[in-house]
Amino acid sequence: MLSRTRTALCALFSLALVSHSVSAFNALASTNVVNYWGQNSVSSTGGNEAALATYCQDNTIDVFAIAFVSQIVNGQPILNLANHCGNTFNGSSLLNCPQVGADIKTCQSKGKALVISIGGASGSYSLETADAGSAFAEQIWNTFLGGSSSTRPFGDAVLDGVDLDLESGTNLGYVAFIQTLRAKFASSSKSYYITSAPQCPYPDLATQAALNAAWFDLVWIQFYNNYCGSQSFGTGNFNFDQWNDWATTVSINKNVRVLFGVPGGPGGAGSGVVTASQMTTILSSIKSYSNFGGVMMWDAGIAAKSGLAAAAANYLHNLPSGGTTTTATTTRPATTTTAISTTKTQTTTASPSIPPTTTTATPTSTQGGGSCSVAAWNSATAYNSGAVVSYNGHTYTAQWWTQGNVPTSGSPWTDNGPCSGSVPTPTPGTGCSGVAAWNSAIAYGGGAKATYNGYVYVAQWWTQGDTPGTNSVWVQGAACSGSSAKKASVAAEEPRSRNRSTSRKRRLYLAEKLVNKRR
């Protein structure tokens, strides 16, 4: 009898330990798997993102970033959850989503951390001043976190923090935004977290001010849709080491975790998609970095369909849970030549991690054997998935991000056959102030210059298809003089070579469109 009693007590004690371990999210772990949820991106591949609680029924995902607060209107947050929620509070444009609130509680009861993500590839969420940042922090605290409001989209569910997915706009006010929230966190018995999702080019200009001046707990880097994406692993363009250096030397929080961000599978991004095998190969190389924290994926629906989230959990959750303290000793190879066909040739003398700051070099291609109505391939131009160029009398379509790879060499270019139409004029190497006209088909890195409507513009971060003068990514410079300003008008005649949704990191789906139509 005594033996049975002891056995029963031991069983109960074991269950208690399991329950405790499930409920204790560890922000310092090197084994976390993060998924974004809320934008139904899997619809682009014929799927449908399930309710949030569906993804919390096992131990695969540790953190969910609910996407997105996509706009700030008159200081108020505007929530967009695609087709997951369409009801609003009376007299308000703010969503009222009680079922999502119930799902949040379910996930938290199973040990998941959930943060509200602000930003996205589409949206208007600038905070230009410290006062604006502090005021918006109050709104977020009362609407989603530990404050109170009569219009809380998720009812009495209290999220575990805030994620910043800033990809455009003027964002200096986010330093004060975080500092204001941190002050509130300090007086609460609940643990809260601040996370961010910068793009891999270092520094990421959209988030740089906040990253360098405010306390972050986890930063998951988007290693996709950029030259430094996961497709560049094994070359000098892959720069996880730079982000770990930022964590240990620049970040206010020297223990901030740095996570490897990848698309959840096909359809998750224009470039950087990896198989489970490729992912684990990369993870085995970077897991020894001192601040390595795990994997982030865009997004839950895609990662579940592909099985990549399960593969990541299977690999990471079998590693020691604490952050490692050794520094990786791998070195980044020289970048004077193109190592693999999916990476671009380094053409500048800058650090390997810095992308070329111009896309206006004279084309190295020659036309022959036919005539084409699309722009000629240019070795200095960065092309995204879906871009179409002409070369030696044929047109070619890029299958993923590329620069410097001659179309006739095969991947990532697909030969569409002989051209027809008039011979194109290559993108000019000179123009207003010696700068070429803006071209909607060209991807510009931070610092790149282009002319448009009589002015020189400078890109503040990576951009393609964003018209100068209408988007904050472009800063207007000096006015042109003479006839060179006319060259800017060429951009209006250039055909768009891609759907922006296939080459930008992700598209913010509007609920009313998703109800009736899938991408």
N, C-alpha and C positions, 0 to 999 in steps of 0.2 A: 504493500500500500504506500509506504513511504517512498519507495523507488518510483512508483507511478506519479506521485505528487511532485517529486523532484523533476521528473521528466516533463510534466505539464508546465511547471514553473519555468524550466529552461526554454521550453517552446515559446511560452508567452514572452520571456525576456528577449529571445531571438527576434520575434515579431516586432517587439518594441524597437529594437536596434534597427531593423530594416525600415520601419516607419520613420524613425529619426533621420536615417541617412537619405531617404527619399525626399524629406521635407527641407533638407539643408542644401540649398543651392550654394555652390562655392565659386565666387567670382575670381578667385586666384588659381583655380584649377587649370591644368593644361589639356583638359579632356572635354571641354564644352562643345556642344553642337548647337548652332544657332540657325533658326529658319525665320524668314519673314513670312507673314501671313496677312491676307486681306485684299490682295489685288487680282486674284484669280488669273494669274499669268498663264497657268496651264491650259486655259481655254484656247490659246494660240496653237496648241497641238492637239486639240480635240478633246481635252479633258475638262474637269470641273473641280475647282478647289472645294474641299469638304469643309464642314463647320469646324471651328477652332478645336473644340473638345475631341474631335476625331483623332487629331494628331497627338493627343496627350495620353492615350491609353496604354502606352508602353514607355520604355526608358530611352527611346531614340533621341528625342529633342530635349535639350536642357533649357533653352531660352527661345522665346518667341518675340519678335518685333512686329507689333501690329501696325500695318501701313495703310494709310498715312493721315496725319494732319498735313494736308497738302497746301493750305492757304491760311494766311492771316488777313482778315478783313476787319477794318476798324478796330484792330487790336484783339479780335476774337478768333479762336481757332475754328477752322472748317475741316471737318472730318470726312474722308472718302474711304469707303470700304467696298468699292465696286458693287457686285451683286449680293453681297452678304447682308446689307442693311440699306433700306431706302426711306424709312419713316423718319420724320423730324419732329421736334418739339413744336407745339403751337406757337405761331408767331416768330419762329426761329428757323435758320437754315442748318442748325446743328442736328446731327443724326441722333435718333433715340433708338438704341439697340440693346434691349434687355436680354435677349438670348445670348448675344456676345458676352454680356456681363456675366451671365450664368456660366458660360463656357470658361471665362477667365477664372472664376472661382474653382471650377472643376480642375483646371490645369494647375492652379496654385496648390490645390490639395494634394496633387501628385508630385509636388516638388519642383514644378517649373517656375521660372522667372519670366515675367511678361512686361515689356516696355512699350510705350507709345512712341512711334517713329514720326518725326517731323521732317518733311522735305519730300524727296523723290525727284525723278527726272523731269516731271512736269509740275508746275505749281508756282505759287508766289508766296514766299515765306521769309522775306528779308526782315532783318532787325538792324536798322542802321545806327541806332544810338544805344547807350547804356540804359537810359530811361525806358526806351521801348523794350529792351530785353528784360528789365526787372518787372515791368508791367505785364509782359506776356508770361513770365514765369508764374506770376500770381494766377493768371488765367489757367495755365496748365495744372498748377497745384490744385486749384479748386475744381477743375473739370475732370481730371483723370487720376489724381494722386490723393494725398491725405487731407485735402481741404473739403469745402462744402459748397454746393451750388444746387439750385433747383433744376438745372439742366445739365445733368451728368449723363453722357451717352451710354455708359455701362452701369448706371445705377449706383449701388453702394459697393460695387467691386472696386478695389483700390489697386491700381497697377504698381509694378515694382520699380518704375523709373522711366527715363526718357532716352530715346535714341535720336541722334542728329544725322540725318542722311541729306546733308546740304550739298547741292550740286549747281546752284546758281544763286544770284542775288548778292546783296550787300549784307554781310553777316557779322559785323563787328559787335553788334549788340548781344550776340550769343554768349560772350564772356560774362557779362552781367547777368544774363539769363541763368547760366549755370551757377554762378555765385549766389544768386538769390535762392535758387532751389536748394543748394547745399546748406544754406543757413536754416532752411526749414527741415531738411533731413536731420540736421544735428539735434533738433529738439524733439525728434520722433523716436519712438521705441522700435519702429519698423525699419528694416534695412532697405535702402533705395540705391539705385545704380544709374550712372550716366554712361552712355555708350555712343559710339560714332561709327560711321561707315564711309571713310574717305576713299577716293579712288587712288589707285596705286602710284601714279606719278608723284614723286616727292619734291617739294612739299605740295600738298593738295590745297590749292589757293582758296577754294570755297570754305574749307574748314580750318585753315592754318591758324587764324587768330585765336579761335577757341581752343584748338588742340594744344597750342603753346602756352596758353595763359590760364587755363581752367583745369580742374581735376576730373579726369575720366577714369572709369573702372575697367572698361573693355573697349577696344578699338578693333573693329573687323574691317580689314582692307579689301576693297573690291579689286581682285586680280582678274578682271575681265573687261572687255571693250576698251582696252588700252594696250599700247606697245609693251608694257611691263606685265601683262596678264600671264596667266598660267601657261599659255602656249609658248611663252618665252623661257620657261624653266630650262636651266642648263646653259643659258647665255647670260651675258652681263646685264641684259635688260630686266631680268627678274630680280626684284629689289626688296625681298623680305628683310634682308639684312639691314637696309637703310631704315626701315620702319622699326626694327628692333633697336637700332642705334638711337632713333628718336625717343623711344620709350625709356631708354636708360640714361640719356644725356640731356634731353630737352623737356620731356614731359614733366609736369608738376608732380604727378604720381609716378615715381620710378618703378612701382610694381604693377603698372597698368598692363593688362594682358593684350597681346597682339594676335588676332585670329586671321587665318587664311580664308579669304572670301572667294567663292566660286559660284558659277551658275549651278542650279540644282540638276540640270540635265539639258538635253536638246530643247531649244525654245526659250531658255533662260537668259540668253544674251547673244550678241552678235559674234563674240569671240571669247575665248577662254574656257569653253566647255570642255570638261574632262571626263574620262571614264573612271570607274571605281579604282581600277588598277593604276591609272595615271595619278589619281588623287593620292593614293596611299604611297606611291613613289615619292611624290613631293613632300608629303607629311613626314615620311621617314627621314628626309633630308633636313627639314626645318624644325622638327620637334625639339631639337637640342638647344635652340636659341633660348636665352634666359627668360624672356617674357612671352614665349609662345603660349597661346591660350586655347587653341582648338580650331574649329572650322565654322564659317558662316556660309549659308546658301540662300540664293534667291531662286525660288521661294518654296514654301511648304508643299504646294500642289505638285510642282515640277519635280522636287526632290523625292517625294513619295512615289510618283509615277516611275521615275528612272531607277529608284532603289539606291540613289547616291547617299541619301540621309542615313539609311540603314547601314550602308557600307562604312560611312564615316564613324557612326556610333560603334560599330563592331570593332573598328580599329582603335579609336581613341579611348573608349571606355575600358579597354584592356590595358591601357597605359597607367602609370602611377598618377593619382589624381592631383597631386600638388604640382606647382610650377617648378620647372627645372632651374638649376642655378648655374649650370655650366654654359659657356658661350660656344656657339658653333664655330668650327675652325675652317669651314669651307670658304673658299675664295671665289670671287666672281671672275669669270674668264674675260679676256680681252674682247673688245667688240669692234675690232677693225674689219672683220669680215662677218658675213651672215652665216650663223652656225646651222640653222635649219630654215626651211622654206617659209615658215609661218612667222618669222621675226624680221624686223627691218634692219637694214645695214646702218651701222653708226656712221654718220657723215660729218659730225662735228668733233671738235677737240674737247668738248665739255665732259664732265663726269658721265660715266655710262648710264647713270640713272636719270639723266636729264634729257628729255626728248629734244629733237631739233626745234629751234625756235622760229623757223621759217619754212614755208612750203612753196617758195617762189623761185627755186633754182631752175636754170634753163633745162628743158627736157632733154634727156639723153637718147630718146627713141627717134626713129626715123620712120616715115610712112612710105609704104610701097605696096604694089600688088593689088591696089584697090583704093576706094575712097570711103570715108566714114563721116557720119553726122554727129558722132559723139567725140568728146575731148580725147586727145592723144594721151597715152600713158606717160607719166612723169615720174622718174626715179625718186624725186624729192617729195612726192606727195604721199600722204598716208591715206590708204583706202580702207573703208570698212566693208563688212559683208554686204553684198548686193550692188556694190559700185560697178559701173560699166565703163570700160575704156576701149580705145582703139589702138592697135599696134600691128604694123606691117600688113595692113589691108584686112585685118580681122577685128572683130569686137570680142572682148573678154569680160567675164563677170567674176568678181572677187567672191570667194566662198567664205573667207573670214578676213580679219584685219591683216593688212600687209603693207609694206613699204620696201621698195628697192628690189622686189622679186620680179624679174622679167616675165611678162605674160606667157611667152613661148616655152618657159621652163616647166610648165605644168602647175601643180598645186602651189598656191591656193587659187590659181586662175583657171576658169573653164572657157574653152574656145567656143564662141557662139557662131562661128562661121564667117564667111567673107562679108565685107562691109558693102553698103550701098549709100548713095547720097553724095553730098559735097564733101570735099576734103576739109577737115577741121583745122582751125588755127590753134596751135598749142597755147596753153596758158602762158601769157606774156611773162617774161622774166624781169621786165622793168615797167614802170608806169608812173603814176603820181608819186613823186618823191622817191622814185626807184622801187616802188612796191606794187605788186600785181593786184589786179582787181579781185575782189571777193568772189568766191565760187561756191555755190551751195553744195557741190559734190565733193569738196575738199574738207578733210578733217584737219583742224588747226589746233596745235598745242598751245599751252600757256606761253605768252610772249610773242606769238606769231602776229604778223602785220598783214593787213589787206586794205585796199581802197574801196570806197563805196560812196556814191552820190557826192563826189568831190571832197571827201575827207579820208585821212588815214585812220584806221582803227587798230587797236591792239587787243588781242584775246587775253583774258585774265586766267582762263583755264581751258581745258579741252572743249572743243565745240565743233559741230557740223550742222549746217542747215539753219543756224540762228542768224537772222539778218542783222547786220550792224545797224545800230541806231534804234533797234526795237527790243534789244535784250541786254541785260546788265553784264553778260559775259564779255561784251565789246566795250572798250573805252575809246571815245572819240579823241583823236589827236589833231594834228595840224591840217589846215585846209590845203587842197591841191591848188595848183596854178596852171593856167593855160589849158590846152586841149586834153591834157592827161586825165582830167576829171571825167571825161567822157568814157574812159575805159571802164569805169565802175559800172556803167550801165550794161556791160556785157553780162554781168552776173544775172540780170533779170532774164536773159535769154538762155541761160544754161539750163538744160533739163536736170531735174533732181534725179540722182542716180539710185536712190534707195528710199524705202519707207523708214522714217526715223525710228519707228518702233522696233526695227530689227537690229539697229546698230547702237542705239542708246542703251544704257544699262538696263533700264526697264521703263515701261510705259505705264503711266497712271491711267487706269481704265475708269471711265465714267460709268456710273451704275446704270443710267438709263440706256446706254448703248449696249452694255453687256447683257442686259435682259433679253434683247432681241437678236443680238448678233455677236458671234465670236470672231476673234481676229482671224 
